[in-house]
Amino acid sequence: MEPALTVVILTFNEEANIANCLDSLQGVKAPIFVVDSYSTDRTLSILEERGIRYVQHPFKNYAAQRNWAQQNTPFGGEWVLHLDAGETLTPGMVAWINESFDPNRPGVDGYMFARRAVFLGRWIKYGGYHPIYHLRLYRKHLGHCENKVYDQHFVVDGTTELAAKGADLEDGVMSSLRDFTVSHARWAVFEAVESILSEKETGEVNARLLGNPIERKRWLKSRVFQRSPLFLRSFLYLFHRYIIKLGFLDGKEGLIFHFLQGFWFRFLVDSTIFEIKREMESRPLEVVVKEKYNLDVSVFLNRETTTV
């Protein structure tokens, strides 16, 4: 009998992470399907050594790649579990999937899991960073990744529930401080351009203060943070996370994490918005983005393109 669940993972040069991800899945009774974006390191060798089914597909953006992977899985299970290569399942999540998850349960079409951020070897528990819920497990004919270039969430046309306490994902966040800052500098451009293009849009996730944890987070970002003054909001956000939400209790590792991720990154996004809008006084957005960042605006509009 074919398993009801398929695990889907995206990879690109993930030799530092993919082994740990696969190790955490060893106890899960479900096939694994990997979609790789033409890795040039040992990622594919690791997959082949472990007998993991994979295909390669050109990368456009995360939403498009995730949805393509879901639509093209070779396994026929009704449910799909999406993971990043840098994530691992905690023993509690493995136990919940094997012992508590009922694919035939009526009235539930998806499950949200809390994700633990581990930074410099420390679990970041404060600053509003746990629990942060992510919808990852759902009936694949009812769900998909929302059509956004940055900060995407999965959405389901149905009813969702929170998985049991302790059934958490774990995210290593980074392999080094250099990788962390380089990747966030790149993401800052994506978020800045997407913010300029869709200042009045919030994506497919309903932004609701009284909604589920994902909807509430989207409401706070789109209705509060993004409507606050440029630059000032970065200082206010750091104060909120580090003082009001007790981020200082995360120790030295927390100080580094909350400052870099909660202030430096947000300030960099605002600075990029400022730079692009100033350049747009004499040139259209698509020209500025191409010249400054070698990106095609069609990427942000989710149209077919040959650029990146």
N, C-alpha and C positions, 0 to 999 in steps of 0.2 A: 504494500500500500504506500502510495507516494506521500511524503511528509506534507503537512498543511502549511508549513512555514519555509520561506527561503530567505537567507541572509544575503544582502546585497552590499558590496563594498566598492568604493571608487579608489583608484590608486594613480599616482604619478610620482615616480622616484621616491618610494616609501620604504626603502630597504631598512631604514632605521626604526620603523614602526610596525610594519606589517606582521612580523613574526609574533610580536607580543599580542597584537589584535587576534591573530589566528589561534594562539595558545589559549586565550581567554574563551574561545568558542569551542574548544575541544569537547566540553561536556554537553553542548547544545545539540539536540537531535534534529538537525536541519541541514540541508545542503547549502553550500556557500557559492555565490556567483560574484566574480570580480570583473569590473570594467576598468581597463587600464588606458591611460592617455599617452601611450607610447613612451613608457619609462626607458631611461637610458642607464639606470643603475642595476642592481641585482634584484629588483622587485620581482620580475618575471621568473627568475631562477628560483627564488624562494617559493613562489606559487607552484612551480612545476615540481620542486622537491617534495612538496606536501600534497601533490595531486589535486590542487584546487582548480576548478573550472574557471577559465577566464577568456575574455575577448578584448580586443583593442578597438577603440572608437575615438575619433577626433574630438577634442575638448572645445566646446563653445563657451559654456558657463556651467556653474554647478547645477542649477535648476534643470537645464536641458540635458546634462549628462545623467543626472539622477533619474529623470523621467524616462530617458532612453533605456537605461539599465533595467528599470522596472518593467518596461514594455517588452524587453527582449530577453528576459531571463529564460533559460532553457528548461526550468523546472515549473511544474504546473500547480504548485501549492497556492491556495487562495490568499494567504497572508504573506506579507513581506516585512522584513526588518532591515532598515537602512542604517549603516554604520560608516563612520569615517575611518580611514586606515590608522589614524592616531588615537582611536578610542579603543577601550577594552571593556568587557563585561565584568562586573564584580561578581563574586560567587553568589551573592544574593540575587542578582538578576538571572544568572544561569539557573538557580534553583527555582525561581518564579516561573521562568519559561517552561522548564521541564515538569514542574509539579502543579502549578496553579493556572497557567495559561490554558484556556479551553477554546480552541478555534471554532467550536460549534455553539458557543454560548450565544443565545439570541439577544438582540438589543444592544450589543457593543460592537463597534466597527473599528476602534483604534485605541491604543494605549499610549499614555505619556509617561516618560521616565525622567527622574531627576538626574542631572549630570554633575559629576564631581570634577572640578578643575584642580589638577595637580600641577603646581608650579615650583620648580627647583626642589622637587621631592616632597613638597608640603601640600596637603589637601587644603584648599582655600574654602573655609567654612563660613566666613563672615563677609561683610560688605554687600550683603544682598545677593551673594553669589551661590548660595545653596540654601534651599533647593531652587534651581532654575529648571523648569520642565521642558522637555522636547518630545514632540510626537514622532515616534520612529517605527512603531509596529501597527499595521493596519491592513484591512482587506484591500488588496491592490486594485481591484476594479472600482473602488470608491475613493481612493486617495491619490495624491500626487504632490510634487514639490512646487510651491508657488512660483509664479513667473517673475522672479526678481533676480538681479545679478548679484546682490549682496544681502546678507542677513535674511536668508530664505528660511521658511518653515514649511513643513509638510502640512497639508490640509486634507480633511476627510469629509465627504458628504454623508455624514452619519453621526452617531453618538460615540463620544470618547470618554475614557476613564483614566484616572491615575493608577499606575501600577503600585503594588504594595510598597510600603516604606522599606528601604534597604535594597530594593531591586533597582540599583543605580547603574548608569553608565559612568565610566571614568575616562577623562580626557587629559592626556599628558601635556596639553597646551603647547609645548615647544620642545625641541631637542637641544637648543642653546639660546642664550640671550640674543645672539646675532641673528639667528633664524627668526626669533620672535619679532625683533624690530624691523627686519627686512620684509617679512610677510605682512606685518601691520602697516608699513609704509605703502605697500602695494594696495592693500585693502582700503586704505584711506582715500586713494584716488577713486576706486570703485564707488565707495559710499558717497563721496563728494559729488561725483558726476550724476549718480542716480538721484541724489537729493535735489540737485538743480533741475533735472528732467521731470521729476515727479513730486514736487513740493506739496501737492495737494492729495497725493495718493498714499495709501498705507499697504498696498499689496492685497493679496487674497485673504489674509487673516483678518477677521473682524477685529477692529480696535475698540474694545469694550472694557471699561473700568471694572464692571461687575461680571465679566466673563471668566473663562478658564484662565489658568496661569499664563498661557501663551498670548491670549487675547488681551489680558491686562498689561503684560509687558509691552505689546505693540501699542496699546493706548498711551502708556506713559512716554514711550519714545516719540510717537507721532503727534500726540496732542499736547505734551508738556515740554519734553526736551527740545524737539525740533522747532518749536515755536518760541523758545527762549532766545535772548540776544546772542549772536555769534560771539565766540570767545568766552564771554561771561559764563555761559552754560557749562563749559569745561571745568571751571573752578567750582561752581556750585555742585556739579556732579561728583567731583572728588570729595568735597566736604560731606556730601550726603553718604557716599559709600564708606569713607574712611572714619568719619566721626559718628554720624547718625546711625549708620548700619554696622558700626563697631568693627570696621575693617582693620583697625589697629591691633585687634586681638589675634590676627593672623601672623604676627611676628615680623621678622625682617623680610622673610619671603613675601609676606602679604604687603608690606610697605612697597617693595619693588613692583609687585604685580598690580596693586591698586593704582599706583602712580603711573606706571607705563600704560596699562590697559584702560584705566578709568580717567586719566587726565591727558597724558602725552598723546595717546591715539586720538582722543576726541578733539584735542587742540589742533592736531595735525589735519584732521578732517576739516575743521573750520578754516584753517589757514589755506587749505587747498580750494575750498569753496570761494574764499576771498580772492585768491590768485586767479582762478578761472573766470569769475565774474568781472574782475578788473580787465582781463584780457578780452572779454566779450564786448567791451565798449567799442572796440574797433574791428572785431572779427566775430563770425558766428561760432557757436559752441563747438560744432563738429571740427572746425579748423583748429581751434585752440587745443582741444583734446588730442587731436592727431599730432600736432606739432610738439606739444608739451610732454605728452605721455605715450605717444605712439599707439593710441587706441582708437578704434572706430566706434563712433556713437551708436551704430547699429547693434553693437554688442549689448549696449544697455537697453536698447529697445527690443532685444531678443528677436532680431531678424537674422536671416542667414547672411553670413559674411565669411570672407576668407582672411580677415585680418586678425592678428593679435601679436 
